[in-house]
């Protein structure tokens, strides 16, 4: 239904405008009394064999929505009706910012991919907190970053501001230093600044009676040597785990004409590389920490491969846009068939 009827219509229009239109549409229909239960009956798969306990949290199923889709925590309650086990909001910054100039979001239909150079556009962390107070039981991850105008030497203070503001309203945190769309942000992935940032956040976290899991989101463009550094940093800082991976700056093998656009590439071209990174981290660390696998999941088999490579949970973004909400159900049913047998 989605791929045959709805997607062709939506794909006629500008992707960013369609994104906001679909947000308004889902928000509207979810206010109709019977619709939330109807959506759940169609897409939700409930089974105790899908439940996962990861970094001290209980997930009703291992399929989540990646950050970037619901940046400002405006639709997480409604999106949960499509069967997600958890939803990650953000990336949020201390102050509101418009992000990069439009046009900044591009479909690569021939490649089942998207290029974005959004630039952490969001209404600021405090506005998101007000909406998170309306949470109706959704397990939430809070993806945090720095404002564009904040120099890297002061980046830690931005992350701390977001951390403190969100602490009582999210279940886990994600430190985003891997977006290619904020100038110089990826420099924070280098060993020294990243170690300092994570150690500071974790020390701050441990001041709380019940600390929250902190995860690091990494780029797929890191070398094996850099990935080994990531393993050392995670072990040394004692953060909870890693999300692998963010978007890529690579354009290798693309067919679409607009592949020349700058920004981060997501979708099918990332499938293999993100799985490689997951497997590398899992094997080289001897499974020392949980990994959330994200990048190029367009089928149930893609998700299974990431789980077999060492991921504990998976997240969707571009696959959700191209394949529709039935993908969530397909993955959960495939997991049940494989691991329940």
Secondary structure, DSSP 8 states (H G I E B T S, - for coil): -IIIIIHHHHTTS-HHHHHHHHHHHHHHHTTSTTHHHHHHHHH----GGG-EEETTEEESSSEEE-TTSSTTSSSHHHHGGGT-SEEEEEEE-SS-B--S-S--EEEEGGGTEEEE---S-BS-HHHHHHHHTT--S--EEEEE---TTS-GGGHHHHHHHHHHHHTTT-SEEEEE---TTSTTGGGGGSHHHHHHHHHHHHHHHTTSSS--EEEEEE-TT--HHHHHHHHHHHHHHT--EEEE---B---TT--SGGGGS-SEEEEGGGHHHHHHHHHHHHHHTTS-SEEEEES---SHHHHHHHHHHT-SEEEESHHHHHH-THHHHHHHHHHHHHHH-
